Amino acid sequence: MAIDPICKMEVDEATARYTTEYEGKTYYFCAPGCKATFDANPELYAESE
């Protein structure tokens, strides 16, 4: 299970409807609003490696 970086809910990667690729990593979202928030400012929410 992935964790939605916006709301911290668990998201099943196999069935996730909302995803974004950012700097080579796929992020999974529970809802379109969380995806839109991430897409508007990904550097704020992306995991730093």
N, CA, C and O atoms as a GROMACS GRO file, in nm:
protein
  196
    1MET      N    1   0.083  -0.119   0.000
    1MET     CA    2   0.000   0.000   0.000
    1MET      C    3   0.088   0.125   0.000
    1MET      O    4   0.190   0.132   0.068
    2ALA      N    5   0.046   0.222  -0.078
    2ALA     CA    6   0.115   0.351  -0.082
    2ALA      C    7   0.042   0.446   0.013
    2ALA      O    8  -0.073   0.422   0.051
    3ILE      N    9   0.110   0.552   0.051
    3ILE     CA   10   0.049   0.655   0.135
    3ILE      C   11   0.029   0.781   0.051
    3ILE      O   12   0.123   0.833  -0.010
    4ASP      N   13  -0.094   0.830   0.049
    4ASP     CA   14  -0.125   0.955  -0.020
    4ASP      C   15  -0.044   1.066   0.048
    4ASP      O   16  -0.059   1.087   0.168
    5PRO      N   17   0.043   1.137  -0.026
    5PRO     CA   18   0.128   1.238   0.037
    5PRO      C   19   0.053   1.360   0.089
    5PRO      O   20   0.110   1.440   0.164
    6ILE      N   21  -0.071   1.376   0.051
    6ILE     CA   22  -0.148   1.492   0.095
    6ILE      C   23  -0.225   1.461   0.223
    6ILE      O   24  -0.208   1.530   0.324
    7CYS      N   25  -0.308   1.358   0.221
    7CYS     CA   26  -0.395   1.328   0.335
    7CYS      C   27  -0.346   1.212   0.420
    7CYS      O   28  -0.402   1.183   0.526
    8LYS      N   29  -0.241   1.143   0.374
    8LYS     CA   30  -0.178   1.032   0.446
    8LYS      C   31  -0.263   0.906   0.453
    8LYS      O   32  -0.234   0.817   0.534
    9MET      N   33  -0.366   0.896   0.371
    9MET     CA   34  -0.446   0.773   0.366
    9MET      C   35  -0.370   0.666   0.288
    9MET      O   36  -0.286   0.698   0.204
   10GLU      N   37  -0.398   0.539   0.318
   10GLU     CA   38  -0.340   0.429   0.242
   10GLU      C   39  -0.414   0.417   0.108
   10GLU      O   40  -0.536   0.429   0.102
   11VAL      N   41  -0.336   0.393   0.003
   11VAL     CA   42  -0.391   0.379  -0.131
   11VAL      C   43  -0.332   0.252  -0.192
   11VAL      O   44  -0.211   0.232  -0.188
   12ASP      N   45  -0.416   0.166  -0.246
   12ASP     CA   46  -0.370   0.043  -0.311
   12ASP      C   47  -0.316   0.078  -0.449
   12ASP      O   48  -0.391   0.127  -0.534
   13GLU      N   49  -0.187   0.054  -0.471
   13GLU     CA   50  -0.125   0.088  -0.598
   13GLU      C   51  -0.191   0.016  -0.716
   13GLU      O   52  -0.198   0.070  -0.826
   14ALA      N   53  -0.240  -0.105  -0.693
   14ALA     CA   54  -0.299  -0.185  -0.801
   14ALA      C   55  -0.431  -0.128  -0.851
   14ALA      O   56  -0.468  -0.150  -0.967
   15THR      N   57  -0.502  -0.055  -0.766
   15THR     CA   58  -0.634  -0.005  -0.806
   15THR      C   59  -0.645   0.147  -0.800
   15THR      O   60  -0.753   0.202  -0.822
   16ALA      N   61  -0.535   0.216  -0.771
   16ALA     CA   62  -0.540   0.362  -0.759
   16ALA      C   63  -0.584   0.427  -0.890
   16ALA      O   64  -0.530   0.395  -0.996
   17ARG      N   65  -0.680   0.515  -0.882
   17ARG     CA   66  -0.729   0.586  -1.000
   17ARG      C   67  -0.652   0.714  -1.027
   17ARG      O   68  -0.652   0.765  -1.139
   18TYR      N   69  -0.584   0.767  -0.925
   18TYR     CA   70  -0.517   0.897  -0.937
   18TYR      C   71  -0.369   0.881  -0.904
   18TYR      O   72  -0.332   0.846  -0.792
   19THR      N   73  -0.285   0.906  -1.004
   19THR     CA   74  -0.141   0.895  -0.986
   19THR      C   75  -0.071   1.011  -1.054
   19THR      O   76  -0.125   1.074  -1.145
   20THR      N   77   0.050   1.039  -1.009
   20THR     CA   78   0.136   1.139  -1.071
   20THR      C   79   0.279   1.089  -1.069
   20THR      O   80   0.324   1.033  -0.969
   21GLU      N   81   0.349   1.109  -1.179
   21GLU     CA   82   0.493   1.081  -1.185
   21GLU      C   83   0.565   1.212  -1.156
   21GLU      O   84   0.536   1.315  -1.217
   22TYR      N   85   0.658   1.208  -1.062
   22TYR     CA   86   0.737   1.327  -1.031
   22TYR      C   87   0.878   1.284  -0.997
   22TYR      O   88   0.900   1.205  -0.905
   23GLU      N   89   0.974   1.335  -1.072
   23GLU     CA   90   1.116   1.305  -1.054
   23GLU      C   91   1.142   1.154  -1.045
   23GLU      O   92   1.216   1.108  -0.959
   24GLY      N   93   1.078   1.080  -1.135
   24GLY     CA   94   1.102   0.937  -1.145
   24GLY      C   95   1.029   0.850  -1.044
   24GLY      O   96   1.051   0.729  -1.041
   25LYS      N   97   0.944   0.908  -0.963
   25LYS     CA   98   0.869   0.832  -0.863
   25LYS      C   99   0.720   0.850  -0.889
   25LYS      O  100   0.676   0.958  -0.927
   26THR      N  101   0.645   0.742  -0.868
   26THR     CA  102   0.500   0.749  -0.883
   26THR      C  103   0.438   0.776  -0.746
   26THR      O  104   0.470   0.709  -0.648
   27TYR      N  105   0.349   0.873  -0.742
   27TYR     CA  106   0.274   0.906  -0.621
   27TYR      C  107   0.128   0.867  -0.644
   27TYR      O  108   0.074   0.886  -0.753
   28TYR      N  109   0.067   0.812  -0.541
   28TYR     CA  110  -0.070   0.761  -0.549
   28TYR      C  111  -0.161   0.844  -0.459
   28TYR      O  112  -0.122   0.884  -0.349
   29PHE      N  113  -0.283   0.871  -0.509
   29PHE     CA  114  -0.376   0.958  -0.437
   29PHE      C  115  -0.511   0.891  -0.421
   29PHE      O  116  -0.552   0.810  -0.505
   30CYS      N  117  -0.580   0.925  -0.312
   30CYS     CA  118  -0.710   0.865  -0.285
   30CYS      C  119  -0.823   0.937  -0.360
   30CYS      O  120  -0.930   0.879  -0.381
   31ALA      N  121  -0.799   1.062  -0.400
   31ALA     CA  122  -0.906   1.142  -0.460
   31ALA      C  123  -0.846   1.246  -0.554
   31ALA      O  124  -0.728   1.281  -0.541
   32PRO      N  125  -0.926   1.297  -0.648
   32PRO     CA  126  -0.873   1.396  -0.742
   32PRO      C  127  -0.828   1.525  -0.675
   32PRO      O  128  -0.736   1.591  -0.724
   33GLY      N  129  -0.889   1.562  -0.563
   33GLY     CA  130  -0.848   1.683  -0.493
   33GLY      C  131  -0.707   1.672  -0.437
   33GLY      O  132  -0.630   1.768  -0.442
   34CYS      N  133  -0.672   1.554  -0.384
   34CYS     CA  134  -0.536   1.534  -0.333
   34CYS      C  135  -0.436   1.538  -0.448
   34CYS      O  136  -0.328   1.597  -0.434
   35LYS      N  137  -0.470   1.478  -0.560
   35LYS     CA  138  -0.382   1.481  -0.677
   35LYS      C  139  -0.362   1.625  -0.725
   35LYS      O  140  -0.249   1.664  -0.755
   36ALA      N  141  -0.468   1.702  -0.732
   36ALA     CA  142  -0.460   1.841  -0.778
   36ALA      C  143  -0.373   1.924  -0.684
   36ALA      O  144  -0.296   2.009  -0.730
   37THR      N  145  -0.385   1.902  -0.554
   37THR     CA  146  -0.303   1.975  -0.457
   37THR      C  147  -0.156   1.942  -0.478
   37THR      O  148  -0.071   2.032  -0.479
   38PHE      N  149  -0.125   1.814  -0.495
   38PHE     CA  150   0.013   1.773  -0.520
   38PHE      C  151   0.064   1.831  -0.650
   38PHE      O  152   0.174   1.887  -0.655
   39ASP      N  153  -0.013   1.818  -0.757
   39ASP     CA  154   0.029   1.865  -0.889
   39ASP      C  155   0.055   2.016  -0.892
   39ASP      O  156   0.138   2.062  -0.970
   40ALA      N  157  -0.014   2.092  -0.809
   40ALA     CA  158   0.003   2.236  -0.806
   40ALA      C  159   0.136   2.277  -0.741
   40ALA      O  160   0.189   2.384  -0.770
   41ASN      N  161   0.191   2.190  -0.654
   41ASN     CA  162   0.314   2.225  -0.583
   41ASN      C  163   0.386   2.097  -0.540
   41ASN      O  164   0.402   2.073  -0.420
   42PRO      N  165   0.431   2.015  -0.636
   42PRO     CA  166   0.486   1.883  -0.600
   42PRO      C  167   0.609   1.888  -0.513
   42PRO      O  168   0.629   1.800  -0.429
   43GLU      N  169   0.694   1.990  -0.530
   43GLU     CA  170   0.818   1.994  -0.450
   43GLU      C  171   0.787   2.009  -0.300
   43GLU      O  172   0.870   1.974  -0.217
   44LEU      N  173   0.672   2.060  -0.267
   44LEU     CA  174   0.633   2.074  -0.127
   44LEU      C  175   0.599   1.940  -0.063
   44LEU      O  176   0.623   1.920   0.056
   45TYR      N  177   0.542   1.848  -0.143
   45TYR     CA  178   0.492   1.722  -0.089
   45TYR      C  179   0.576   1.600  -0.125
   45TYR      O  180   0.563   1.496  -0.060
   46ALA      N  181   0.661   1.610  -0.226
   46ALA     CA  182   0.739   1.496  -0.271
   46ALA      C  183   0.839   1.454  -0.163
   46ALA      O  184   0.892   1.536  -0.089
   47GLU      N  185   0.862   1.323  -0.157
   47GLU     CA  186   0.961   1.271  -0.064
   47GLU      C  187   1.099   1.311  -0.112
   47GLU      O  188   1.130   1.297  -0.230
   48SER      N  189   1.181   1.360  -0.023
   48SER     CA  190   1.319   1.389  -0.060
   48SER      C  191   1.403   1.266  -0.026
   48SER      O  192   1.395   1.211   0.083
   49GLU      N  193   1.480   1.225  -0.121
   49GLU     CA  194   1.559   1.102  -0.106
   49GLU      C  195   1.693   1.134  -0.047
   49GLU      O  196   1.774   1.043  -0.026
   0.00000   0.00000   0.00000
